């Protein structure tokens, strides 16, 4: 569970082999929760399919996405 003292949530999707609208819905819920408690949220190594879903749903500009080479220590 996230709390206000957490530096942020980094969701690394590099191991994800399948994603659909439920995956996007989960990412949106996590992003909203992070925003509610005032912490950051970023998706890393997002599969192309999820990027396309984000674009269609109009949330691509809302949820930060980083390339696979990004790390929490960067």
Order of alpha helices (4+ residues) and beta strands (2+ residues): beta-alpha-beta-alpha-beta
